Amino acid sequence: MSDATEPGSYFVANYPPFSEWTAAAVPAVHAAFAAPPTDVPLGLYLHVPFCRKRCKFCYFRVYTDVAASDVERYSLALAREAGIAAAQRAVSGRPLRYVYFGGGTPSFLSVKQLERLVAGIHASFGWDDAEEVTFECEPGTLSEPKVKALRALGMTRISLGVENFDDAILESNGRAHLSAEILRAWDWIRAADFPSTNIDLIAGMVGETDESWLATVEKTLALEPDSVTIYQMELPFNTVFVKDAKGTGGEVPVADWATKRRWVGEAFDRFVGRGYGVSSGYTLVRDPSRVHFRYRDMLWEGADLVALGVASFGHLSGVHYQNEPHWDPYLEAVEAGRLPIHRGLAPTRRQLLIRELVLGLKKGTIDTRRLAAKYGMDPLVEWGAAWERLSREGWLEPAGPEPRLTRSGLLRVDSLLPSFFEPSSEAGRGAS
């Protein structure tokens, strides 16, 4: 297999793959919302799809150059959808354990819009019992009053999309911000004293070099975030980079996977040397006893997630679903008082086990005894050949009840996870 970064998706976000989700499963999604509530943790995801610019590597549903009236209409729809979802039998009365504002750019919204949206969430769900409320920010959309408002509104974890500190690299990859905006925003974030702060980086952006990557790592270390998340650059088919390359017949000059893994490995070494601990194949935390990522941990262990917003993905009562992926159908459904469900999938029990296994393995180790007790199937037995092969190839430590990836395995974990997929799912990996 080529080590070049070729068009397609590498990151495993769920199981079964999104290519297997269909409109035929929409009745099953509605049945899941109408089912009796379960006792698993419940979370809430809100998708804010606006950005100042579309990054050339972005594959999410985002809108740029939007009218102020459209932003206002959408923010009102999010609050209304929260009320519709919160009234469903499977959701009603259950406390939120975690909340995540993602995008797009949640910090694109004005303080007034954020205050009204948060008030709407509290009126329908409430998050007084939430252990974590994460809010994603793009540096150039922040102001000191907005950062103070986020703290006052109850955000507990701020995640700043830095990606890189080199202005030429930021511009080449279509980022809207430059390094001066990062440092200015970070000063405001630190002054606001959020319980947890995170910085996102991307290894292997177009134009990256050994020197520029090391400089980005060192500048991130100097800011002392509570956690840092480092993704390896990939090229999904619907990105600007891939579409432009297809039109010209050229290639996107992204570093190969071996180089990206080396860069991430070097960053891990630098952060570990400064007292950080490895939390997953992408994440390091400065104080593991205090800093957690509840959204990730609960969702990866089978928690429910009510998804609000256009194209957002949720999971309820054992059923996967996605909202309407386009503007007009989404808003029309919500404004008519309906759940805006577009497609879904009702996984088998074995598929739910695979989902927890592969997502959990991204943290580097997995408690197979917990999964065996929960699903009545022992992963060590069910996938004995896969564990043996991963160990033989050097990606896994010697076998035990809690398989543990080696550092080399952890840095390529997404490429290893299909070892546990059902044969029918491997062909659809990366499609959407």
C-alpha positions as CSV (number, residue, x, y, z in Angstrom):
1,M,0.0,0.0,0.0
2,S,1.3,3.4,-0.9
3,D,2.4,5.7,2.0
4,A,1.5,8.8,0.0
5,T,-1.5,10.9,1.3
6,E,-4.0,10.1,-1.4
7,P,-7.6,11.3,-1.6
8,G,-10.0,9.6,0.7
9,S,-10.8,9.4,4.4
10,Y,-8.4,7.9,6.9
11,F,-10.0,8.9,10.2
12,V,-12.5,6.4,11.7
13,A,-15.3,8.4,13.2
14,N,-17.9,5.7,13.8
15,Y,-19.0,2.2,13.0
16,P,-20.6,1.0,10.8
17,P,-19.2,3.5,8.2
18,F,-21.5,6.3,7.1
19,S,-21.8,4.8,3.7
20,E,-24.1,2.1,5.2
21,W,-26.5,4.7,6.7
22,T,-29.7,5.0,4.7
23,A,-33.0,6.9,4.5
24,A,-34.7,3.5,4.9
25,A,-33.6,3.6,8.6
26,V,-35.4,6.9,9.3
27,P,-38.4,5.0,10.9
28,A,-36.0,3.2,13.2
29,V,-34.6,6.6,14.3
30,H,-38.0,7.9,15.1
31,A,-38.7,4.7,17.0
32,A,-35.5,5.3,19.0
33,F,-36.7,8.8,19.9
34,A,-40.1,7.4,21.0
35,A,-38.6,4.5,23.0
36,P,-38.5,4.5,26.8
37,P,-35.4,6.4,28.2
38,T,-32.3,4.4,29.0
39,D,-29.8,4.9,31.8
40,V,-26.8,5.5,29.6
41,P,-25.2,9.0,29.8
42,L,-26.9,11.6,27.5
43,G,-25.0,14.3,25.7
44,L,-25.8,17.1,23.3
45,Y,-24.0,18.2,20.1
46,L,-24.7,21.5,18.5
47,H,-23.4,22.2,15.0
48,V,-22.7,25.8,14.0
49,P,-21.9,25.6,10.3
50,F,-20.6,29.1,9.6
51,C,-17.0,30.0,8.9
52,R,-15.2,33.2,7.8
53,K,-13.4,31.1,5.1
54,R,-13.6,27.5,4.0
55,C,-10.3,25.8,4.8
56,K,-8.9,24.0,1.8
57,F,-8.8,20.7,3.7
58,C,-12.2,21.0,5.3
59,Y,-14.9,18.3,4.6
60,F,-17.6,19.4,7.1
61,R,-20.9,21.1,6.2
62,V,-20.0,24.8,6.5
63,Y,-21.2,28.0,4.9
64,T,-19.2,31.2,4.2
65,D,-20.3,34.6,3.1
66,V,-23.7,34.2,4.7
67,A,-26.2,37.0,5.4
68,A,-26.7,38.2,8.9
69,S,-30.4,37.2,8.6
70,D,-29.4,33.6,7.7
71,V,-27.2,33.4,10.8
72,E,-30.0,34.7,12.9
73,R,-32.5,32.3,11.4
74,Y,-30.2,29.3,12.0
75,S,-29.4,30.2,15.6
76,L,-33.1,30.4,16.3
77,A,-33.7,27.1,14.6
78,L,-31.0,25.4,16.8
79,A,-32.9,26.5,20.0
80,R,-36.2,25.4,18.5
81,E,-34.8,22.0,17.5
82,A,-33.5,21.6,21.1
83,G,-37.1,22.0,22.3
84,I,-38.4,19.4,19.8
85,A,-35.7,16.9,20.7
86,A,-36.0,17.4,24.5
87,A,-39.7,16.6,24.3
88,Q,-39.2,13.1,22.8
89,R,-39.9,10.2,25.2
90,A,-36.3,8.8,25.0
91,V,-34.9,12.2,26.0
92,S,-37.4,13.9,28.2
93,G,-36.3,14.5,31.7
94,R,-32.8,13.0,31.3
95,P,-29.9,15.2,32.5
96,L,-27.2,16.1,30.1
97,R,-23.8,14.7,31.1
98,Y,-21.8,16.5,28.4
99,V,-22.4,19.2,25.8
100,Y,-20.3,20.1,22.7
101,F,-20.6,23.1,20.5
102,G,-18.8,22.2,17.2
103,G,-18.6,23.4,13.6
104,G,-17.9,25.1,11.5
105,T,-17.2,27.9,13.9
106,P,-19.4,28.2,17.0
107,S,-17.5,31.4,17.9
108,F,-18.9,32.9,14.7
109,L,-22.1,33.6,16.5
110,S,-22.5,37.0,18.3
111,V,-22.7,37.2,22.1
112,K,-26.4,38.0,21.8
113,Q,-27.0,34.9,19.6
114,L,-25.0,32.7,22.0
115,E,-26.9,34.0,25.0
116,R,-30.2,33.3,23.4
117,L,-29.1,29.9,22.2
118,V,-27.8,28.9,25.6
119,A,-31.0,30.1,27.2
120,G,-33.0,27.9,24.8
121,I,-30.9,24.9,25.7
122,H,-31.4,25.5,29.4
123,A,-35.2,25.9,28.9
124,S,-35.4,22.6,27.0
125,F,-32.6,20.4,28.4
126,G,-30.7,22.3,31.0
127,W,-27.0,21.4,31.6
128,D,-26.6,22.0,35.3
129,D,-25.5,18.4,35.7
130,A,-23.2,18.4,32.8
131,E,-19.6,17.4,33.6
132,E,-18.3,19.2,30.6
133,V,-19.4,21.9,28.1
134,T,-16.9,22.2,25.2
135,F,-16.9,25.2,22.8
136,E,-14.8,25.3,19.7
137,C,-13.3,28.6,18.7
138,E,-11.5,30.1,15.7
139,P,-9.0,32.7,16.9
140,G,-10.1,35.5,14.5
141,T,-13.8,35.3,15.6
142,L,-13.0,36.0,19.2
143,S,-13.0,39.3,21.2
144,E,-12.4,39.8,24.8
145,P,-16.1,40.5,25.6
146,K,-17.1,37.3,23.7
147,V,-14.5,35.2,25.6
148,K,-15.8,36.6,28.9
149,A,-19.4,35.8,27.8
150,L,-18.5,32.2,27.0
151,R,-17.1,31.8,30.6
152,A,-20.2,33.4,32.0
153,L,-22.5,31.2,29.9
154,G,-21.0,28.1,31.5
155,M,-18.5,26.8,29.0
156,T,-16.0,24.6,30.8
157,R,-13.7,23.5,28.0
158,I,-12.4,25.9,25.3
159,S,-10.9,24.3,22.2
160,L,-8.9,26.7,20.0
161,G,-8.4,25.8,16.4
162,V,-4.8,26.9,16.0
163,E,-3.6,24.2,13.5
164,N,-0.2,25.9,12.9
165,F,1.7,29.1,13.9
166,D,3.3,29.7,10.5
167,D,1.4,32.5,8.7
168,A,2.5,31.3,5.2
169,I,1.2,27.8,6.0
170,L,-2.0,29.1,7.4
171,E,-2.6,31.1,4.3
172,S,-1.7,28.3,1.9
173,N,-4.2,26.0,3.6
174,G,-7.0,28.5,3.6
175,R,-7.2,29.3,7.3
176,A,-8.9,32.5,8.1
177,H,-6.7,33.5,11.0
178,L,-3.0,34.3,11.4
179,S,-0.6,33.8,14.3
180,A,-1.1,37.2,15.8
181,E,-4.8,36.5,16.3
182,I,-3.9,33.2,18.0
183,L,-1.8,34.9,20.6
184,R,-4.3,37.7,21.2
185,A,-7.1,35.2,21.7
186,W,-5.0,33.0,24.0
187,D,-4.4,35.9,26.3
188,W,-8.1,36.5,26.6
189,I,-8.8,32.8,27.2
190,R,-6.2,32.5,29.9
191,A,-7.5,35.6,31.6
192,A,-11.0,34.2,31.7
193,D,-9.7,31.1,33.7
194,F,-11.7,28.3,32.0
195,P,-11.4,25.0,33.8
196,S,-9.9,23.3,30.7
197,T,-8.2,24.6,27.6
198,N,-7.3,22.7,24.4
199,I,-5.3,23.6,21.3
200,D,-5.8,21.8,18.0
201,L,-2.9,21.3,15.7
202,I,-2.6,19.5,12.3
203,A,0.6,17.7,11.3
204,G,1.3,17.7,7.6
205,M,-0.4,20.8,6.2
206,V,0.6,21.9,2.8
207,G,4.0,23.7,3.1
208,E,5.0,22.0,6.4
209,T,8.7,21.4,7.0
210,D,10.6,19.8,9.8
211,E,11.6,23.3,11.0
212,S,8.1,24.8,10.8
213,W,6.5,21.9,12.6
214,L,9.1,22.0,15.4
215,A,8.4,25.7,15.7
216,T,4.7,25.1,16.0
217,V,5.2,22.5,18.7
218,E,7.5,24.8,20.7
219,K,5.1,27.7,20.5
220,T,2.2,25.5,21.6
221,L,4.3,24.3,24.6
222,A,4.9,27.9,25.5
223,L,1.2,28.5,25.8
224,E,0.8,25.6,28.3
225,P,-2.7,24.4,27.3
226,D,-4.3,21.8,29.5
227,S,-4.5,19.6,26.5
228,V,-3.4,19.5,22.9
229,T,-5.0,17.5,20.1
230,I,-2.8,16.7,17.0
231,Y,-4.5,15.4,13.8
232,Q,-2.6,14.1,10.8
233,M,-3.6,15.8,7.6
234,E,-5.9,13.8,5.3
235,L,-7.6,14.6,2.0
236,P,-11.3,13.6,1.9
237,F,-12.8,13.7,-1.6
238,N,-15.0,16.8,-1.0
239,T,-12.2,19.2,0.0
240,V,-11.0,22.2,-2.0
241,F,-7.6,20.7,-2.3
242,V,-8.8,17.5,-3.9
243,K,-11.3,19.2,-6.2
244,D,-8.7,21.6,-7.4
245,A,-6.1,18.8,-8.0
246,K,-8.7,16.9,-9.9
247,G,-9.4,19.9,-12.1
248,T,-5.7,20.4,-12.9
249,G,-4.6,16.8,-12.9
250,G,-2.0,17.6,-10.3
251,E,-1.4,16.3,-6.8
252,V,-1.8,18.0,-3.4
253,P,1.7,18.4,-1.8
254,V,0.8,16.9,1.6
255,A,3.5,15.1,3.5
256,D,3.3,11.3,3.3
257,W,2.0,9.2,6.2
258,A,5.5,8.2,7.5
259,T,6.5,11.9,7.7
260,K,3.3,12.8,9.5
261,R,3.6,10.0,12.0
262,R,7.2,11.0,12.7
263,W,6.1,14.6,13.3
264,V,3.4,13.6,15.6
265,G,5.7,11.2,17.4
266,E,8.3,14.0,17.9
267,A,5.5,16.3,19.2
268,F,4.4,13.5,21.6
269,D,8.0,13.2,22.9
270,R,8.3,17.0,23.4
271,F,5.0,17.2,25.3
272,V,5.7,14.1,27.4
273,G,9.1,15.5,28.3
274,R,7.3,18.6,29.7
275,G,5.0,16.5,31.9
276,Y,2.0,15.8,29.6
277,G,0.5,12.3,29.4
278,V,-0.7,10.6,26.2
279,S,-4.5,10.4,26.3
280,S,-5.2,9.0,22.8
281,G,-3.6,8.7,19.4
282,Y,-4.2,12.4,19.0
283,T,-4.4,13.9,22.5
284,L,-2.0,14.8,25.3
285,V,-3.1,16.2,28.7
286,R,-1.0,18.2,31.2
287,D,-2.7,16.8,34.3
288,P,-4.6,13.5,33.7
289,S,-6.1,13.6,37.2
290,R,-7.8,16.9,36.5
291,V,-8.2,17.2,32.7
292,H,-10.7,15.0,31.0
293,F,-12.5,14.8,27.7
294,R,-16.0,13.6,28.7
295,Y,-17.5,14.1,25.3
296,R,-15.0,11.7,23.8
297,D,-14.9,9.2,26.6
298,M,-18.7,8.8,27.1
299,L,-19.5,8.8,23.4
300,W,-16.8,6.1,22.7
301,E,-18.3,3.9,25.4
302,G,-21.8,4.0,24.0
303,A,-23.4,7.1,25.4
304,D,-26.4,8.7,23.7
305,L,-25.8,11.9,21.8
306,V,-28.6,14.1,20.6
307,A,-27.4,16.0,17.5
308,L,-28.7,19.5,16.7
309,G,-28.0,21.4,13.5
310,V,-27.7,20.8,9.8
311,A,-25.9,17.5,8.8
312,S,-25.0,16.7,12.4
313,F,-24.6,13.1,13.6
314,G,-26.2,11.5,16.7
315,H,-26.7,8.2,18.4
316,L,-29.8,7.4,20.5
317,S,-31.1,4.1,22.0
318,G,-28.6,2.1,20.0
319,V,-29.5,3.8,16.7
320,H,-27.2,6.0,14.6
321,Y,-28.7,9.0,12.7
322,Q,-27.8,12.1,10.7
323,N,-29.9,15.3,10.4
324,E,-30.8,16.8,7.0
325,P,-27.5,17.7,5.3
326,H,-28.7,20.7,3.4
327,W,-29.9,24.2,4.5
328,D,-33.5,24.4,3.2
329,P,-34.7,20.8,4.2
330,Y,-33.2,21.2,7.6
331,L,-34.7,24.6,8.4
332,E,-38.1,23.6,6.9
333,A,-38.3,20.6,9.1
334,V,-37.4,22.4,12.3
335,E,-39.6,25.4,11.6
336,A,-42.5,23.0,11.0
337,G,-41.8,21.4,14.4
338,R,-40.3,18.1,13.1
339,L,-37.1,16.3,13.9
340,P,-35.0,16.9,10.8
341,I,-33.8,13.3,10.4
342,H,-32.2,12.4,7.0
343,R,-30.8,8.9,7.4
344,G,-29.8,6.4,10.0
345,L,-28.7,2.9,10.8
346,A,-29.8,0.4,13.5
347,P,-26.6,-1.6,14.3
348,T,-26.6,-5.2,15.4
349,R,-25.3,-6.0,18.8
350,R,-22.1,-7.2,17.2
351,Q,-21.7,-3.9,15.4
352,L,-22.2,-1.9,18.6
353,L,-19.5,-4.0,20.1
354,I,-17.2,-3.3,17.2
355,R,-18.0,0.4,17.5
356,E,-16.9,0.5,21.1
357,L,-13.9,-1.6,20.4
358,V,-12.4,0.4,17.6
359,L,-13.2,3.8,19.0
360,G,-11.9,2.8,22.4
361,L,-8.7,1.5,20.9
362,K,-7.9,5.0,19.7
363,K,-7.0,5.7,23.4
364,G,-4.3,3.1,23.1
365,T,-5.8,0.4,25.2
366,I,-9.1,-1.3,25.7
367,D,-10.7,-3.1,28.6
368,T,-12.0,-6.2,26.8
369,R,-13.4,-7.6,30.0
370,R,-15.8,-4.6,30.2
371,L,-16.9,-5.2,26.6
372,A,-17.3,-9.0,27.2
373,A,-19.5,-8.3,30.2
374,K,-21.6,-5.7,28.3
375,Y,-22.1,-7.6,25.1
376,G,-21.7,-11.3,26.0
377,M,-18.9,-11.7,23.4
378,D,-15.2,-11.8,24.3
379,P,-13.2,-9.5,21.9
380,L,-10.0,-11.4,22.5
381,V,-11.7,-14.6,21.2
382,E,-13.9,-13.1,18.5
383,W,-10.9,-11.3,16.9
384,G,-8.1,-13.6,18.0
385,A,-6.5,-13.6,14.6
386,A,-6.5,-9.8,14.3
387,W,-4.9,-9.3,17.8
388,E,-2.2,-11.9,16.9
389,R,-1.4,-10.2,13.6
390,L,-1.2,-6.7,15.1
391,S,1.2,-8.1,17.8
392,R,3.3,-9.9,15.2
393,E,3.6,-6.7,13.1
394,G,4.7,-4.7,16.1
395,W,1.6,-2.6,16.6
396,L,0.5,-4.3,19.8
397,E,2.1,-5.1,23.1
398,P,2.1,-8.8,24.3
399,A,-1.4,-10.1,24.6
400,G,-3.4,-9.6,27.8
401,P,-7.0,-8.8,29.0
402,E,-6.3,-5.1,28.1
403,P,-4.6,-5.0,24.7
404,R,-2.3,-2.0,24.5
405,L,-0.9,-0.5,21.3
406,T,2.8,0.3,20.9
407,R,3.7,3.9,20.2
408,S,4.1,3.0,16.5
409,G,0.6,1.4,16.6
410,L,-0.9,4.3,18.3
411,L,0.3,6.8,15.7
412,R,-1.3,4.8,12.9
413,V,-4.3,3.6,14.9
414,D,-6.9,4.5,12.3
415,S,-5.3,2.3,9.7
416,L,-5.4,-0.6,12.1
417,L,-9.1,-0.4,13.1
418,P,-10.5,-2.0,9.9
419,S,-8.9,-5.3,11.2
420,F,-12.0,-5.5,13.4
421,F,-14.6,-4.5,10.8
422,E,-17.1,-6.9,9.2
423,P,-16.1,-7.8,5.6
424,S,-19.1,-5.9,4.2
425,S,-17.9,-2.7,5.9
426,E,-14.3,-2.5,4.7
427,A,-15.2,-1.6,1.1
428,G,-17.3,1.3,2.3
429,R,-14.7,2.9,4.6
430,G,-14.2,6.5,3.8
431,A,-17.5,7.0,1.9
432,S,-20.1,9.4,3.2
